[in-house]
């Protein structure tokens, strides 16, 4: 999954943002479990970037909900 930028998230509807958030959390859990099981991660920066993207999505979603 491509990492979402702030501008892309702002252009989405709240329902779409919530769906993306679920997808990102699922992908993060897969990468963390794969890393824990194997001990070696193919792309160690992927987990960090996923966490940052999830935080970005949650922040923008909260801001959008406050506007309404």
C-alpha positions in Angstrom: 0.0 0.0 0.0 1.2 3.4 -0.8 1.9 5.9 2.0 -0.8 8.6 2.1 0.2 12.2 2.1 -1.7 14.9 4.1 -3.2 16.5 1.0 -4.6 13.2 -0.2 -6.2 12.5 3.2 -7.8 15.9 3.4 -9.4 15.3 0.0 -11.1 12.1 1.2 -14.4 11.7 3.0 -14.5 10.6 6.6 -15.9 7.1 5.7 -13.0 6.6 3.2 -10.5 7.7 5.8 -11.9 5.2 8.3 -11.6 2.4 5.7 -8.0 3.4 4.9 -7.2 3.5 8.7 -8.4 -0.1 9.0 -6.4 -1.2 6.0 -3.3 0.5 7.4 -3.7 -1.1 10.8 -4.1 -4.5 9.2 -1.0 -4.0 7.2 1.0 -2.9 10.2 -0.1 -5.9 12.3 1.0 -8.3 9.4 4.4 -6.6 9.2 4.9 -6.7 12.9 3.9 -10.3 13.2 6.1 -11.3 10.2 9.0 -9.4 11.7 8.5 -11.0 15.1 8.2 -14.5 13.7 11.1 -14.3 11.3 13.3 -12.1 13.4 14.5 -10.3 10.2 12.4 -7.8 8.4 12.9 -7.2 4.7 12.0 -3.5 5.0 12.6 -2.2 8.5 11.5 1.3 7.6 8.1 0.1 6.5 6.8 -0.4 10.1 7.9 3.1 11.2 6.3 4.7 8.1 3.1 2.8 8.6 2.9 4.0 12.2 3.5 7.6 11.1 0.8 7.3 8.4 -1.7 5.9 10.9 -1.0 8.8 13.2 -1.4 11.3 10.4 -4.7 9.7 9.3 -6.1 9.8 12.9 -5.0 13.4 13.4 -6.6 14.6 10.1 -9.7 12.6 10.8 -10.1 14.2 14.2 -9.6 17.7 12.7 -12.3 17.0 10.1 -14.7 15.8 12.6 -14.2 18.9 14.7 -15.0 21.1 11.7 -18.4 19.4 11.3 
